[in-house]
Amino acid sequence: MAAARAPKGENAFRTISEAAEAVGAPQHVLRFWETKFSFLTPLKRAGGRRFYRPQDVVLLKAVKRLLHDEGLTIKGVQRLHKEQGLRRLAAYGDPDAAVSFVEDADTPDSATVAAPEMHDRLQQVLADLEAARSRLDAVLSR
């Protein structure tokens, strides 16, 4: 008899079967959605095996809710993504904002996930770097 595995942490990557179970949709539907929505991009390892990050699962839940509960079409979800961005779309899959999406300044359409405490720390590091740059600019302008 195999030993039971400990449950995965909330930030752990999920296999397609685990993601499908979390979303409540069959695996083939998740694969289909990946072909229709450019923002669904799980990591793929050798052999094409998919691994879903926490933000991928949130986005899958959002797509399911929008298509099945809210009655949007695939084109409707695509339009929502284009007009309102990934962060707004993600809110449909994670209404409690347990996973934070940090917009990329260069590409406002993309986002990466960061734990809330990591987001705050990154904001502080950015502020420190900007202050250092200002001091350096002042020294160089003398």
HELIX and SHEET records of a PDB file:
HELIX    1   1 ILE A   16  VAL A   23  1                                   8    
HELIX    2   2 GLN A   27  LYS A   36  1                                  10    
HELIX    3   3 ALA A   46  GLY A   48  5                                   3    
HELIX    4   4 PRO A   54  LYS A   64  1                                  11    
HELIX    5   5 ARG A   65  ASP A   69  3                                   5    
HELIX    6   6 ILE A   74  ALA A   90  1                                  17    
HELIX    7   7 PRO A  116  LEU A  140  1                                  25    
SHEET    1   A 2 LEU A  43  LYS A  44  0                                        
SHEET    2   A 2 ARG A  50  PHE A  51 -1                                        
SHEET    1   B 2 SER A 100  GLU A 103  0                                        
SHEET    2   B 2 ALA A 111  ALA A 114 -1                                        
END                                                                             
